[in-house]
């Protein structure tokens, strides 16, 4: 299990876990010079300017030798002890997880943030109840994570919001279009995407916008959609396989066009709710 935490101390720290085991962290950080700036001539990136925030020091430690489906305590420096559950072993008969995207963050007090998603608090509350009930093995956040849009301090707000979840079960993420710039040389995935780019639309820009709907694995597009006879985006996923495939939709999409030949073990069509857990 890989642990990450942020500290104001650049010296390596110890994480204790299990039955007297411990690991020493590796420490990394980044500066404003690492932020993307390819779009500065069009839309100045706040990540290199007024949105910059000292990130402190990111500590990384790998806890090894953990048994599947097991609860254990871990402690990082001054943070106190937390109880963490490992997911089941590969090939298990049952795996229970939460999958969602586009959550964002909102303040838990009266503080002001420049861009908030109020529904995120309800989502966190509902997911925390699920995790604490023991019915969740891991969480998969599939993109558009914090909507920080170049304001680095808002990543801190987001990480604070998910702490009740990420401190108890594995929390995995994928990068969405709002988590990186649309140009290909994003170094840390913390740039800024803006709809204003559409005002400067050209062939290359339209191509990049289309890539937002592409199935991506290891930074490679594997299944760009094509239009069927009715103009509906249709995906051919036959060029890659997996033991299980999860189909996750969003507001504006429906499962009612699936053919009867498609076998889905679980189907939930929520008819465009503001959020669904």
N, C-alpha and C positions, 0 to 999 in steps of 0.2 A: 504494500500500500504506500503510495506517495503522498506525503504531507507537505503542504505549503503554508507558510504564515509570514506575516510582515512585522518587522521590528525596527526600532530606531537605532539598534546596535548592529554594527557591521561584523562583529565577532561571531564565529560559529556558536550555535547553541545546542543543547542536548534535548532530545525528546525521549522520554521513558515510556515503555509500553509493555503489555503482557506481564510475564512473570520475571520481572527484574531486567528485561532487555533495555538497551538504549542505543540511539544512533546520534551521530553528530551531523549537524546541518551543513549543506553547501550554501553559500551566500552569493546572490547576484543582485544587481540593480541596473538602472538605466537612466539616461539623462534626456534633456529636451532635444539634443542633437540626434537621438535615436528615433524621434517621432517623424512621421512621414510629412513631406512638404511639397509633393509633386503638384498639388492643386493650388498652391499659394497664389498663382497668377489669376485664378478664377475666384476661389473661395478660400480665404486665409484659414489655415487650420488652427483652431484654438489650442490644440495639444502642444504646439510649439510657441504659443504666445500667452494670452491671458487665461487659457485653460490649463496651463502647466501647473503641476503640483508635485512637490518632492515625494517620490514613492516610498522613501525609506529603503529598507533592505529586505529582499525576499529570501526567506530561508526554505530550503528543500531538503527533506530527509525521507528515506525509503525504509519502511518497516518490513522486514522479511520474516519468513518462517511462520506466517499466520495460517491458522486452520480455517477452512471455509465454514460458513454458517456459525460463527463463534463471536461472542461478545467479549471485549476486553477493555481495560482502562488505559488511557494514554494521558500524558501530561507534557506540555511544552512550556519550559521556563516558568514564568509567573502566571500563566493562564489558568492554572488549576486542572483538576482531573476531569476528563469526559469519558463517557462510555461509547464505544464504537462497535458496530456489527459488520463483519465481513460477509460478502455475498456468497451464495451457494457455489459449489464446485461446478466446473464445466460438465455438461451432460446431465445435470440434475433434472428430475422430472418436472419441477416447478420453479419458476422464477417470477417474482413479483416486483414490478418497477413502475415508477412514474415517469412519463415523458411529456414534454411540453416545450413551448418556445415563446418568444416575444413577451417576456414577463416584465423586465425593467425593474424599477425601484421607486419607492416613495418614502418620505421621512416618517418616522414613528413618533415624532414630537412636532412642535410648531416651527421647526427650522424651515428655511426656504431653499429649494433647489430649482435650478433653471428649467428643468424638464423632468416631469414626474409621470408615473403610471399608477394612479391610485388603486387600480385593481390588484396590483402586485401584493399588497398587504393581505388581502383576502386569500389570494393564492397561497402565500407563505403559511398563513394560519391553517388552511385546510390541509396542506401537505405535511405540516408539522404534526397535526393530529394523526394523520395516516402513519407517519414514521414512528411516532411514540406508541402507536398501537401494535407495532411489530409486524405490520403487513407490507412493509416495503424493504426490498433487498438493495436497491440502488436507484439513483435519480439520473435522468438524462435530459439535459437542457439543450435543445437542438438549435439554438442560434438566436440572434438579437437579444443579447444577454442583459446588459445594463442600460443601454441607450445613453451612455455617457457622452457620446458625440464629441469627443475631444476634450472633455472636462475630467481630468484624471481623478480628482477628489471624489467624483461620483462612483468610481469603481470601489472606493473604500466604503461608501454608503451601501452599495449593493452587497459587498462581501459581508458587511455587518448584518444585513437583512437575512442572508441565507445561512448564517452561522448555526442556528438551531437545527438545520438540515445537514449541512456539510460536516458538522462535528459528530454526527451519529451514523451516517451511511455514506457510501461512495457517491460523489456528486461529479458527474461527467458533463462536459460541454462540447459543443461544436460551434464553429464560427459562422455567424450570420452576416448579412450585408451591412448591418448597422454596427458591427464590431470591427470592421476594417474598412480602409478606403477601397475604391473600386479599381485603382491602378494596381498592377501585379507586384509591385516591389514593397508592399507593406512589410515592415520588419517585425513589428510586435503586435500587429492587429489592434492597435489602439488609436487609429486615425479617426477621420470624420467622413461620413458619407452624407451627402445632401441631395434632396430632390432638385435643388437648383441646377444640378448638372444637366437635367433635362432641357434647360434653357439653352444649353450650348450643345445640343444634340448633333452628333455626326455619326458616321457609320461605326467608328470604333466605340463611341459611347453607347450606342444602341446594342452593340455586341456585348459590352460589359454588363449592361442592365439585363440582357437576356440570360447571362450566366447566373443570375440570382435564382433562376428556377432549374438549374442543372443539378443532377445527382453527382455529388463530388466525393471522391475518396482519394486520400493521399494527394490532395491538391490537383487532382486530375478529373476533368469532366468525363463521366462515364455514360451519361444518358440525357442528352439534350432533347427536349420535347419536339415533336413535329405536329403539325395541324392535321386533324382528320377532315373528312368531308364536310363536317359541320363547323369547322374552325375551332374545335376544342383541342387544347394541348394534350397530346397522348405520349406516354413514355414507354420505351422499349427497354426493359431491364434485363434482357436475356444475355447481355454481355458481361454480367457478373452474377455470382451466386452466393448464397449464404444458407446455413442450416435453417434459419428463421428470418423472415422479413416482416418488419413492422411498417405499416402504412399510416402516416400521421398527416392529417389535414389541418385546415385552419378556417377561420371565418371566410365565407365566400366559396367554399368547396363542399361538395356533398358526395356521399357514398352510394347514392341511388342509381348511378350509371354503371356499377360493377355488374359484370355478367354472372349468370348463375353458375358458371364453371369455376369461378374464383372461390376458393375455400378459405374463409376467414374464421379463425378460432374465436375471435371476439370482435364485435362490431358495435360502434357507438356513433350515431349521427346526431349531433347536438343542435342542428339547425341554426348555426351562426350565433352562439352565445357570446357575451363579452369575455368570458373565460370559462374553462371547464377543467376540472381536476379528475 
